[in-house]
Amino acid sequence: MVNLSTPLQGLTSAQEAFDQAASKVAQQFEPNQVQQDEVSLSDAMVQMIQASNDYQANLKSLEAGNQMQTSLLNILA
C-alpha cells in the first residue's frame, strides 16, 4: 500500500508553522502590546506564505498517494 504518513506529518507541521506566524502577526495589533518593527512583521508574513505553500504541496502529495492507492485497488479488484 501507499505510505501516506509523510504528507500527513507535513500537513501538521505546516499548520503549526502557519499558526505560529499568524500568532506573531496578531500580537502586533493587540492593545497594550509593544509594537514590533516592520521587519519582524514582514518576516512573519513571509513565514505564513511559506507555511501555506508547504501545506498545499503536502496536500497535493496526499491527493496523489490517494489516487495511486485507489488505482491499485481497482487493478487488484
GIPE-V500141 format. One record per backbone hydrogen bond with DSSP energy under -1.0 kcal/mol. CO is the residue of the C=O (numbers start at 1). NH is the residue of the N-H. E is the energy in kcal/mol with one decimal. If there is no record, write none. Layout:
co	nh	e
CO	NH	E
CO	NH	E
//
This chain:
co	nh	e
4	8	-1.4
5	9	-2.4
6	10	-2.3
7	11	-2.3
8	12	-2.0
9	13	-2.6
10	14	-2.7
11	15	-2.3
12	16	-2.2
13	17	-2.3
14	18	-2.5
15	19	-2.5
16	20	-2.3
17	21	-2.2
18	22	-2.9
19	23	-2.1
20	24	-1.7
21	25	-2.0
22	26	-2.8
23	27	-2.2
26	29	-1.3
27	30	-1.1
30	33	-1.1
37	41	-1.7
38	42	-2.7
39	43	-2.5
40	44	-2.1
41	45	-2.0
42	46	-2.3
43	47	-2.4
44	48	-2.0
45	49	-2.1
46	50	-2.7
47	51	-2.6
48	52	-2.3
49	53	-2.4
50	54	-2.6
51	55	-2.4
52	56	-2.3
53	57	-2.4
54	58	-2.5
55	59	-2.3
56	60	-2.2
57	61	-2.0
58	62	-2.3
59	63	-2.6
60	64	-2.5
61	65	-2.5
62	66	-2.3
63	67	-2.3
64	68	-2.4
65	69	-2.4
66	70	-2.4
67	71	-2.6
68	72	-2.6
69	73	-2.4
70	74	-2.3
71	75	-2.2
72	76	-2.4
73	77	-1.5
//
